């Protein structure tokens, strides 16, 4: 149970920066806009980036919905432990991709100006949308598999599975509070923007993947039964 709590907390320490700042990241780091800018071009660029971020979240939801049908056969074939670990390694790769995209995009903005960012940076925009879409797959795992693992681990304990799931939700709520309170000051230490939070996130994802691989117990491959989405 303790291993599940640790992996869950590390996983959600990655997801909350993405949920909170994904559209803002598109508007600032990819489109180089500024919602408070005096330049109307910068404001329009930010608005366009936020709209593109919303479209990316739509793609994310579509991939999530399709992936949910694959979870049960995957867990029965590979085991829920490896599936959960794999999801964190995928998140690590995707969030590392956002950091790389940010650095490349900012460098192009500095060298070629805002007109490049608005009208000609098509490859970076497409790469950003691809990452948004790919993240739907590990998100579908995060919404389902950890709760199945926890229920299986606590099936024979006296406290009951309902109590265990309630405790597991604390591993979601506590990271949410920490990220909500700390992400702003953390970014401010590096002159603002979303890059610092997006650089730190893949480190948590990597730690979650390694911890899941090494610390989660091996469970029966046939024990996973999908019970739909969980909304915490």
GUDREN-941872 format. One record per residue: residue in three letters; x, y, z of N, C-alpha, C in turn. Coordinates in steps of 0.2 Angstrom, whole numbers, padded with zeros to 4 digits, always signed. Atoms other than C-alpha are relative to their C-alpha. Example, Ala and Ser with C-alpha at 12.3 -4.5 7.8 and 13.67 -1.06 7.14 Angstrom:
BEGIN
ALA+0004-0006+0000+0062-0022+0039+0004+0006+0000/SER-0004-0006-0001+0068-0005+0036-0004+0005+0003/
END
This chain:
BEGIN
UNK+0004-0006+0000+0000+0000+0000+0004+0006+0000/UNK-0004-0006+0000+0014+0012+0004+0003+0001-0006/UNK-0003-0001+0007+0022+0009-0013-0005+0003-0004/UNK+0005-0003+0004+0006+0013-0021-0001+0008+0001/UNK+0001-0007-0001+0004+0029-0012+0006+0005-0002/UNK-0006-0004+0002+0022+0035-0016+0000+0001-0008/UNK+0000-0001+0008+0020+0031-0035-0006+0004-0002/UNK+0006-0004+0002+0003+0039-0035+0002+0008+0001/UNK-0002-0007-0001+0010+0055-0027+0005+0003-0005/UNK-0004-0002+0005+0024+0056-0039-0003+0001-0006/UNK+0003+0000+0007+0013+0053-0054-0004+0007+0000/UNK+0004-0006+0000+0001+0067-0049+0004+0006+0001/UNK-0004-0006-0001+0015+0079-0045+0003+0002-0007/UNK-0001-0002+0007+0018+0078-0064-0006+0002-0004/UNK+0006-0001+0004+0000+0078-0070-0003+0007+0002/UNK+0003-0007-0002-0005+0094-0060+0003+0006-0003/UNK-0003-0006+0004+0008+0106-0068-0003+0000-0007/UNK+0002+0001+0007+0002+0099-0085-0008+0003+0000/UNK+0007-0002+0000-0017+0102-0081-0001+0007+0002/UNK+0001-0007-0002-0014+0119-0073+0003+0005-0005/UNK-0004-0004+0004-0002+0126-0086+0000-0002-0007/UNK+0000+0002+0006-0005+0117-0102-0001+0005-0006/UNK+0003-0005+0005-0015+0130-0112+0005+0006+0001/UNK-0005-0006-0001-0004+0144-0104+0007-0001-0003/UNK-0006+0002+0003+0011+0135-0110+0000+0001-0007/UNK+0001-0001+0007+0005+0135-0127+0000+0007-0002/UNK+0000-0007+0002+0001+0153-0127+0006+0004+0001/UNK-0006-0004-0002+0017+0159-0119+0007-0003-0004/UNK-0006+0003+0003+0031+0146-0124+0000-0002-0007/UNK+0000+0002+0007+0025+0140-0140-0002+0006-0005/UNK+0002-0005+0004+0016+0155-0147+0003+0007+0002/UNK-0004-0006-0003+0026+0168-0137-0005+0006+0000/UNK+0004-0005-0001+0011+0178-0133+0000+0002+0007/UNK+0000-0003-0007+0007+0189-0117-0007+0002+0001/UNK+0007-0003-0001-0011+0191-0111+0000+0007+0003/UNK-0001-0007-0003-0005+0207-0102+0004+0005-0004/UNK-0004-0003+0004+0005+0213-0116-0003+0007-0003/UNK+0002-0006+0003+0004+0231-0123-0001-0001-0007/UNK+0000+0002+0007+0007+0224-0140-0006-0004-0002/UNK+0005+0004+0001-0009+0218-0148+0002-0006-0004/UNK-0003+0006+0003+0001+0206-0158+0001-0006+0005/UNK-0002+0004-0006+0007+0198-0142-0006-0003+0003/UNK+0007+0002-0003-0011+0197-0135-0003-0005-0005/UNK+0003+0004+0005-0017+0189-0151+0003-0007-0001/UNK-0004+0006+0000-0003+0176-0151-0002-0004+0006/UNK+0002+0004-0006-0007+0171-0133-0007-0003-0001/UNK+0007+0003+0001-0026+0169-0137+0001-0006-0005/UNK-0001+0006+0004-0021+0158-0152+0003-0006+0003/UNK-0003+0005-0003-0010+0148-0142-0005-0004+0005/UNK+0005+0003-0005-0023+0145-0128-0005-0004-0004/UNK+0005+0004+0004-0036+0140-0142+0003-0007-0002/UNK-0003+0006+0002-0023+0128-0149+0001-0005+0006/UNK-0001+0004-0006-0020+0121-0131-0007-0003+0001/UNK+0007+0003-0002-0039+0118-0129-0001-0006-0005/UNK+0001+0006+0005-0039+0108-0146+0005-0006+0002/UNK-0004+0006-0002-0024+0098-0139-0003-0004+0005/UNK+0003+0003-0005-0034+0094-0124-0006-0004-0003/UNK+0005+0004+0003-0048+0088-0135+0003-0007-0003/UNK-0003+0006+0003-0036+0076-0144+0002-0004+0006/UNK-0001+0004-0006-0030+0071-0127-0006-0005+0003/UNK+0006+0003-0002-0047+0066-0122-0002-0006-0005/UNK+0001+0005+0005-0050+0056-0138+0004-0006+0001/UNK-0005+0006-0001-0034+0046-0135-0002-0003+0006/UNK+0002+0003-0007-0039+0043-0117-0006-0004-0001/UNK+0006+0004+0001-0056+0037-0122+0001-0007-0004/UNK-0002+0006+0004-0049+0025-0135+0004-0005+0004/UNK-0005+0004-0004-0035+0019-0123-0003-0004+0005/UNK+0003+0003-0006-0047+0015-0109-0003-0007-0002/UNK+0002+0006+0002-0053+0000-0120+0005-0005+0000/UNK-0005+0004+0001-0036-0007-0121+0003-0002+0007/UNK-0003+0001-0006-0032-0007-0102+0000-0007+0003/UNK+0001+0007-0003-0039-0023-0097+0004-0005-0003/UNK-0004+0005+0003-0031-0034-0110+0008+0001+0001/UNK-0007-0001-0002-0014-0025-0107+0002-0002+0007/UNK-0001+0002-0007-0015-0028-0088+0000-0007+0000/UNK+0001+0008+0000-0020-0046-0091+0006-0003-0003/UNK-0006+0002+0004-0005-0048-0103+0006+0001+0004/UNK-0006-0002-0002+0008-0038-0095+0001+0000+0008/UNK+0000-0001-0007+0003-0036-0077-0001+0008+0002/UNK+0001-0007-0001-0004-0020-0069+0006+0004+0002/UNK-0006-0003-0002+0012-0016-0061+0004+0003-0006/UNK-0004-0002+0005+0022-0015-0077-0004+0005-0005/UNK+0004-0005+0004+0007-0005-0086+0001+0006+0004/UNK-0001-0006-0004+0008+0008-0072+0007+0003-0001/UNK-0007-0002+0001+0027+0009-0073+0001+0003-0007/UNK-0001-0002+0007+0026+0010-0092-0003+0007-0001/UNK+0003-0007+0001+0014+0025-0091+0004+0005+0003/UNK-0004-0006-0003+0025+0035-0080+0007+0001-0004/UNK-0006-0001+0005+0040+0032-0092-0002+0004-0006/UNK+0003-0004+0005+0029+0038-0106-0001+0007+0001/UNK+0001-0006-0003+0024+0053-0096+0007+0004+0000/UNK-0007-0003+0000+0043+0056-0093+0002+0002-0007/UNK-0003-0002+0007+0047+0056-0112-0004+0006-0002/UNK+0004-0005+0003+0032+0067-0116+0002+0007+0004/UNK-0002-0006-0004+0036+0080-0102+0007+0003-0002/UNK-0007-0002+0002+0054+0080-0107-0001+0003-0007/UNK+0001-0003+0007+0048+0084-0125-0003+0007+0001/UNK+0003-0007-0001+0038+0099-0118+0006+0005+0001/UNK-0005-0005-0002+0054+0106-0110+0005+0001-0007/UNK-0004-0001+0006+0064+0103-0127-0003+0004-0005/UNK+0004-0005+0004+0050+0111-0137+0001+0007+0002/UNK+0000-0007-0003+0050+0126-0125+0007+0003-0002/UNK-0007-0003+0001+0069+0128-0127+0001+0002-0007/UNK-0001-0001+0007+0069+0126-0146-0004+0006-0002/UNK+0004-0006+0002+0054+0138-0148+0002+0007+0003/UNK-0003-0006-0003+0061+0151-0136+0006+0003-0004/UNK-0006-0002+0004+0077+0151-0146-0001+0002-0006/UNK+0002-0003+0006+0069+0153-0162-0004+0007+0000/UNK+0004-0006-0001+0058+0167-0155+0006+0006+0001/UNK-0005-0005-0001+0074+0176-0149+0004+0002-0006/UNK-0004-0001+0006+0083+0174-0165-0003+0003-0006/UNK+0004-0002+0006+0069+0177-0178-0006+0004+0001/UNK+0006-0005-0001+0056+0187-0169-0007-0003+0001/UNK+0007+0002-0001+0038+0186-0165-0004-0002-0006/UNK+0004+0002+0006+0032+0185-0183+0001-0007-0002/UNK-0001+0008+0001+0041+0168-0184-0004-0004+0004/UNK+0004+0004-0004+0032+0162-0169-0007+0000-0002/UNK+0007+0000+0001+0015+0167-0175-0001-0003-0007/UNK+0002+0002+0006+0016+0163-0193+0004-0006-0003/UNK-0005+0005+0004+0030+0150-0198+0002-0005+0005/UNK-0003+0005-0005+0033+0139-0182-0004-0006+0000/UNK+0005+0006+0001+0022+0125-0189+0002-0006+0003/UNK-0002+0006-0003+0033+0111-0184+0000-0001+0007/UNK+0000+0000-0007+0034+0116-0166-0007-0001+0003/UNK+0007+0001-0002+0015+0118-0165-0002-0007-0001/UNK+0002+0007+0001+0012+0101-0172+0003-0005+0005/UNK-0003+0004-0006+0025+0093-0160-0004+0001+0006/UNK+0003-0001-0006+0016+0101-0146-0007-0003+0000/UNK+0006+0004+0000-0001+0094-0151+0001-0007+0000/UNK-0001+0007+0000+0006+0077-0154+0002-0002+0008/UNK-0002+0002-0007+0013+0077-0136-0007+0001+0004/UNK+0007+0000-0004-0005+0083-0129-0004-0007-0002/UNK+0003+0006+0002-0012+0068-0139+0003-0006+0004/UNK-0003+0006-0003+0000+0055-0133-0001+0000+0008/UNK+0001+0000-0007-0002+0060-0115-0007-0003+0002/UNK+0007+0003-0002-0020+0054-0116+0001-0008+0002/UNK+0000+0007-0001-0014+0036-0116+0003-0001+0008/UNK-0002+0001-0007-0004+0036-0099-0005+0003+0005/UNK+0005-0003-0004-0018+0047-0092-0006-0005+0001/UNK+0006+0006-0001-0031+0033-0095+0003-0005+0005/UNK-0003+0005-0005-0019+0022-0085-0001+0003+0007/UNK+0000-0003-0007-0018+0034-0071-0007+0001+0003/UNK+0007-0001-0002-0037+0036-0070-0002-0007+0003/UNK+0003+0006-0001-0039+0017-0068+0004-0005+0004/UNK-0004+0006-0003-0025+0005-0064+0003+0001+0007/UNK-0002-0001-0007-0018+0013-0048-0006-0003+0005/UNK+0005+0002-0004-0035+0010-0040-0002-0007+0000/UNK+0000+0007+0000-0036-0008-0046+0005-0003+0004/UNK-0006+0002-0004-0019-0011-0039-0001+0000+0008/UNK+0001-0001-0007-0023-0004-0022-0006-0004+0003/UNK+0005+0004-0002-0039-0013-0021+0002-0007+0001/UNK-0003+0006+0000-0030-0029-0025+0004-0001+0006/UNK-0004+0001-0006-0017-0026-0012-0003+0000+0007/UNK+0003-0001-0007-0029-0022+0002-0006-0005+0000/UNK+0006+0004+0001-0042-0036-0003-0001-0004+0007/UNK+0001+0004-0006-0038-0046+0013+0002+0003+0006/UNK-0002-0004-0006-0034-0032+0025-0007+0001+0004/UNK+0006-0001-0004-0046-0028+0039-0003+0007-0001/UNK+0002-0006+0001-0048-0010+0034-0005+0001-0005/UNK+0004+0000+0006-0057-0013+0018+0002+0004-0006/UNK-0003-0003+0006-0054-0008+0000-0003+0007+0000/UNK+0002-0007+0000-0065+0008+0002+0004+0005+0003/UNK-0005-0004-0004-0054+0015+0015+0006+0001-0003/UNK-0006-0001+0004-0039+0011+0005+0000+0004-0006/UNK+0000-0005+0006-0045+0020-0010-0001+0007+0002/UNK+0001-0007-0003-0050+0035+0001+0007+0002+0002/UNK-0007-0002-0002-0032+0035+0008+0004+0001-0007/UNK-0004-0001+0006-0025+0033-0010-0002+0007-0003/UNK+0002-0007+0003-0035+0049-0015+0004+0006+0004/UNK-0004-0005-0003-0024+0058-0002+0006+0001-0004/UNK-0006-0001+0005-0009+0055-0014-0002+0004-0006/UNK+0002-0005+0006-0019+0065-0027+0000+0007+0003/UNK+0002-0006-0003-0025+0079-0016+0006+0004+0003/UNK-0006-0004-0003-0008+0083-0007+0004+0002-0005/UNK-0004-0003+0005+0002+0085-0023-0003+0005-0003/UNK+0004-0006+0003-0012+0096-0030+0001+0006+0004/UNK-0001-0006-0004-0010+0107-0015+0007+0003-0001/UNK-0007-0003+0000+0009+0108-0016+0001+0003-0007/UNK-0001-0003+0007+0009+0111-0035-0004+0007+0000/UNK+0004-0006+0001-0005+0124-0034+0004+0006+0004/UNK-0003-0006-0004+0004+0134-0020+0008+0001-0002/UNK-0007-0001+0002+0022+0131-0026+0002+0001-0007/UNK-0002-0001+0007+0022+0131-0045+0002+0007-0001/UNK-0001-0007+0002+0020+0150-0046+0007+0003+0003/UNK-0007-0002-0003+0035+0154-0034+0006-0003-0003/UNK-0005+0003+0003+0045+0141-0042+0002+0003-0007/UNK-0001-0003+0006+0043+0148-0059+0003+0007+0001/UNK-0003-0007-0001+0046+0166-0052+0007+0000+0001/UNK-0007+0001-0002+0063+0160-0046+0004+0000-0007/UNK-0004+0000+0007+0068+0158-0065-0003+0005-0005/UNK+0003-0005+0004+0060+0174-0071-0007-0001-0004/UNK+0006+0002+0003+0043+0167-0074+0000-0005-0006/UNK+0001+0005+0005+0036+0157-0088-0002-0007+0003/UNK+0002+0007-0002+0031+0138-0087+0006-0005-0001/UNK-0006+0004+0001+0048+0131-0092+0002-0004+0006/UNK-0003+0003-0006+0054+0128-0074-0004-0006+0002/UNK+0004+0005-0002+0039+0118-0069+0000-0006-0005/UNK+0000+0005+0005+0039+0108-0085+0007-0004-0001/UNK-0006+0004+0000+0057+0104-0083+0001-0004+0006/UNK+0000+0004-0006+0055+0098-0065-0005-0006-0001/UNK+0005+0005+0000+0039+0087-0070+0003-0007-0002/UNK-0003+0006+0002+0049+0074-0080+0004-0004+0005/UNK-0004+0003-0005+0060+0071-0065-0004-0004+0005/UNK+0005+0004-0004+0045+0066-0055-0003-0006-0003/UNK+0003+0006+0004+0038+0055-0069+0005-0006+0000/UNK-0005+0005+0000+0055+0046-0070+0000-0004+0007/UNK+0000+0003-0007+0055+0043-0051-0006-0004+0001/UNK+0006+0004+0000+0037+0037-0052+0001-0007-0004/UNK-0001+0006+0004+0042+0024-0066+0005-0004+0004/UNK-0005+0004-0003+0057+0018-0057-0002-0003+0007/UNK+0003+0003-0006+0048+0016-0040-0005-0005-0001/UNK+0005+0005+0002+0034+0007-0048+0003-0006-0002/UNK-0004+0006+0003+0046-0005-0057+0003-0004+0006/UNK-0004+0003-0005+0056-0008-0041-0004-0002+0006/UNK+0003+0001-0006+0044-0007-0027-0007-0003+0000/UNK+0007+0003+0000+0026-0012-0032+0001-0007-0001/UNK-0001+0007+0000+0023-0030-0029-0003-0003-0007/UNK+0003+0003+0006+0019-0042-0043-0007-0003+0002/UNK+0007+0002-0001+0001-0045-0045-0002-0005-0005/UNK+0003+0005+0005-0009-0059-0054-0002+0004-0006/UNK+0001-0003+0006-0010-0054-0072-0008+0000-0002/UNK+0008+0000+0001-0029-0059-0072-0004+0003+0005/UNK+0003-0003-0005-0033-0049-0057-0003+0007-0002/UNK+0002-0006+0002-0036-0033-0066-0007+0000-0004/UNK+0006+0000+0003-0054-0029-0070-0002+0007-0001/UNK+0002-0007+0001-0059-0012-0078-0006+0002+0003/UNK+0006-0002-0003-0072-0003-0068-0002+0007-0003/UNK+0002-0006+0003-0073+0013-0079+0005+0005+0003/UNK-0005-0005-0001-0065+0030-0076-0001+0002+0008/UNK+0000-0003-0007-0061+0038-0059+0001+0007+0000/UNK-0001-0007+0000-0064+0056-0056+0001+0002+0008/UNK-0002-0002-0007-0054+0062-0040-0001+0007+0001/
END
